[in-house]
Amino acid sequence: MRFFADREICYADILPPSEVRARIEVAVLNFLKILTCTDPAISDLLLINRKSSNRRVSQGLLTDDDTWIFLSRSFCKRTLMRANAAKAFIRVWKVMEMCFKILSQEKRVTQRELFYKLLCVSPDCFSSPLQVNRTIQDVVGLLRCSRYSLGIMASSRGIVAGRLLLQEPDKEVVDCSECGSSGYAISGDLDLLDRLVMKTDARFQAVSDTRGLVQHAIFQRLAEDRVFNHIPSILITAKGYPDIATRFLLHRMSRTFPELPIMALVDWNPAGLAILCTFKFGSIGMGLEAYRYACNVKWLGLRGDDLQLIPEESLVSLKPRDLQIAKSLMSSETLQEKHREELTLMVQSGKRAEIEALYFHGYDYLGKYIAKKIVQANYI
């Protein structure tokens, strides 16, 4: 049971292709009806407002462990009546047209594929992937259905290793502990991820992520050392800022194995905390779908009390970008008090620490560090 700050919380439904096509057809018919009436006009498109001012937070009854980001029933407009909004209005119809064709052909495309298709057919309207992403969220806000329901697959960088058995429909079982340091590649097909049969004898799930490819090396080190045999666990990385598919799989695993705590290993800097918060609360950029990609993640490390393990020479000064991220996090109502204390310490010290700095104690130290933290329940 949860209490909500706003009772009129909006969701994006997961719908079959036929229902999505029907909603698109209704939107087109309503538009044409207004155009052909005795007093014709151009109708505005009413979309759910995705600005931070419309963000609401679900709150657990007794704890803040199950805190997720939602949007409430507040609207914004896309209109042809203002010059600066006209192209955004047209983009919505262009993306809906393309999605209708994709669903009619029983196909699925990635957002990148959709961008290049739109760039070819409507170069005057689409000039960047960011415009496509924003327009997809406009369509989600207009039709109240998930982006996957629109026929748009998630691009995935994520991989998983450890004590997890996965079976796709009509396929053989994959033992993720035998996939080597490369791990099992997470599919961008959310429907496939939703139908995976999963089994595990693990006791923990570990999320390992920071910016860049360096963190992939951390995952590879843990997988190569087969840490999951010493600490019965599942290892997951998105190789940077968490993509939708990796977050979806982690969310599903948290529902399938609710007894397994999820631990995050991130760099001690504002970006590392931002990544942890994205896994934990969802992102406002996902609009009506944010809650579907959130799960309760504990912060294992690095944290302030780990700085004693790291040589002073390994600490790096915070960059302007770090301070911008810190400012944004500080203003977030989802940031928990202990997380806020860690962030304050980062800013006050002016320093950041990366996980690789623990290699000062030897390349096999990271597994020992994780094991000790878990045994001592040293996480927040």
Secondary structure, 3 states (H helix, E strand, C coil): CEEECCCCEECCECCCHHHHHHHHHHHHHHHHHHHCCCCCCCCCEEEECCCHHHEEEEEECCCCCCCEEEEECCEEEECCCCHHHHHHHHHHHHHHHHHHHHHHCCCCEEHHHHHHHHHHHCCCCCCCHHHHHHHHHHHHHHHCECCCCCCEECCCCCEEEECCEEECCCCCEEEHHHCHHHCEECCCCHHHHHHCEEECCCCEEEEECCCCCHHHHHHHHHHHCCHHHHCCEEEEECCCCCCHHHHHHHHHHHHHCCCCCEEEECCECHHHHHHHHHHHHCCHHHHHHHHHHCCCEEEEECCHHHHHHCCHHHCEECCHHHHHHHHHHHCCCCCCHHHHHHHHHHHHHCEEECHHHHHHHCCCHHHHHHHHHHHCCCCC
